[in-house]
Amino acid sequence: MNMIRTILVLVPALAALAAGPALAGDIVGKVKYAGTPPVPAKIQVTKDQAVCGKAEHVDESLIVGADKGLKNVVVDVADPKDGKKMPPAAKKPEIDQNGCKFIPHVQIVPAGQEVDIINDDGILHNIHTFPKVNTPFNKAQPKFKKVMPGVFEKPDVVQIKCDVHSWMQGWVVVAGHPYYALTDASGNFKISDVPAGAYTLEFWQERLGKQTKPITVPATGSVTADLEYAAK
Ligand SMILES: [Cu+2]
């Protein structure tokens, strides 16, 4: 009797030991822009000056920071094998129209999670999406409508525009799995807890396009994957 009890206790404990910690590593790196960083072009505000003209508008499609680091590059594992879905973000994602800009300019949202489309300006905006695989939407957001729901069901790269203010541009990258990151102002990124193995790492920048790089993620620690975009 005692022996059976001991076995019943021991078996699950041994199974847990055998499984051990997950074999996963991090992918870290820095994306750079080769050549002289361009000075972002100023944008002429041609409408709703009282609201849109409060702050200066510059072209945000290529932002080069310290040490040639490239901001807003989306980095992701092109071929994950564990079938995991990107979990919903703890804080509901927002596409904020503020000062007649989309804030943030580029963001990664989990596929299927509802996002808040916010009008912080108290004037009419009209959000218009240009997806590749999702259903496009084109919706007026009058000044009294502070928040509208939006959802991007499938992995995609979606350009967003405003039909009222032609200079307003932004991007929503819809992620189907968790292995995505966006470079910060210095061009740095980190994708955490990727199961060990060989993959293709994908880089996307709105103006400079896509590049790929083979990568092997270790069972523990991290692998570095730096990248440089040629000047354009
Ligand atoms: Cu607008």
Boltz pocket constraint, residues with backbone or C-beta under 6 A from the ligand:
constraints:
  - pocket:
      binder: B
      contacts: [[A, 97], [A, 100], [A, 124], [A, 125], [A, 126], [A, 162], [A, 163], [A, 164], [A, 165], [A, 168]]
      max_distance: 6.0
